[in-house]
Amino acid sequence: GTGIYNLQVDNNSIIIYPNPFTSQTTITFSEEQKNTTIKIIDLLGCVVKTITFTGTQLTIEKGEMNDGIYFLQIIDGNKQVVNRKIVVQ
């Protein structure tokens, strides 16, 4: 068979769209988040933005981020960490 396997991380899937993005991107969680911390980290390891978030959808604005690759570190209320990559164009 053919198809796309949807990776579940601790029964909590995370969709980031669009990625790469030019002005804003949206992170959608399959389950509601409570007191989740989202850090945007550049390639040098410097934290560019820290967002505390509750809900199922978060829009991130490009703001002062330069074009390039960034890491999203998502830390939920149980201190579980998920890492994703985003690209700003």
C-alpha positions as CSV (number, residue, x, y, z in Angstrom):
1,G,0.0,0.0,0.0
2,T,0.9,3.6,-0.3
3,G,0.1,6.5,2.0
4,I,1.5,8.9,4.5
5,Y,2.3,7.8,8.0
6,N,1.2,10.4,10.5
7,L,3.8,10.5,13.3
8,Q,2.2,10.8,16.8
9,V,4.4,12.2,19.5
10,D,2.9,11.2,22.9
11,N,-0.5,11.0,21.2
12,N,-0.1,14.7,20.4
13,S,0.4,15.6,16.7
14,I,1.7,19.1,15.8
15,I,1.2,20.6,12.4
16,I,3.2,23.7,11.3
17,Y,1.9,25.4,8.2
18,P,3.1,27.1,6.1
19,N,6.7,26.0,6.6
20,P,8.8,27.7,5.1
21,F,7.0,31.0,5.7
22,T,7.5,34.6,4.8
23,S,5.3,36.6,7.3
24,Q,3.6,34.2,9.7
25,T,3.1,30.5,10.4
26,T,0.5,28.6,12.4
27,I,1.1,25.8,14.8
28,T,-1.9,23.5,15.3
29,F,-2.0,20.9,18.1
30,S,-4.4,17.9,18.0
31,E,-5.1,18.3,21.7
32,E,-5.5,21.5,23.8
33,Q,-2.3,22.7,25.3
34,K,-2.2,24.2,28.8
35,N,0.8,26.4,29.9
36,T,2.9,25.2,27.0
37,T,6.2,27.0,26.4
38,I,7.3,27.5,22.9
39,K,10.9,28.7,22.3
40,I,12.2,29.8,18.9
41,I,15.9,29.2,18.8
42,D,18.4,30.3,16.1
43,L,21.2,28.1,14.7
44,L,23.6,29.6,17.2
45,G,21.4,28.4,20.1
46,C,20.2,31.8,21.1
47,V,16.5,32.0,22.1
48,V,14.9,34.5,19.8
49,K,11.3,34.3,21.2
50,T,9.6,32.6,24.1
51,I,5.8,32.2,24.1
52,T,3.6,30.8,26.8
53,F,0.6,29.3,25.2
54,T,-2.8,27.7,26.1
55,G,-5.1,26.4,23.3
56,T,-5.0,24.4,20.1
57,Q,-3.7,26.9,17.6
58,L,-0.9,29.6,17.7
59,T,0.1,32.0,15.0
60,I,3.7,33.1,15.0
61,E,4.6,36.4,13.3
62,K,8.0,36.7,11.6
63,G,8.5,40.0,13.3
64,E,12.2,40.7,13.7
65,M,13.4,37.2,12.8
66,N,15.9,37.2,9.9
67,D,15.5,34.7,7.0
68,G,16.9,31.4,7.9
69,I,16.4,28.1,9.8
70,Y,15.1,28.1,13.4
71,F,14.3,25.4,15.9
72,L,11.0,25.3,17.8
73,Q,11.2,23.8,21.2
74,I,7.8,23.0,22.5
75,I,7.6,22.2,26.3
76,D,4.2,21.1,27.6
77,G,3.0,21.3,31.2
78,N,4.4,17.9,31.9
79,K,7.9,19.1,30.8
80,Q,7.8,16.9,27.7
81,V,9.9,18.4,25.0
82,V,9.2,18.2,21.2
83,N,11.6,19.8,18.7
84,R,10.6,21.0,15.2
85,K,12.4,23.0,12.6
86,I,10.9,26.1,10.8
87,V,12.3,28.1,7.9
88,V,11.8,31.8,7.5
89,Q,12.1,33.1,3.9
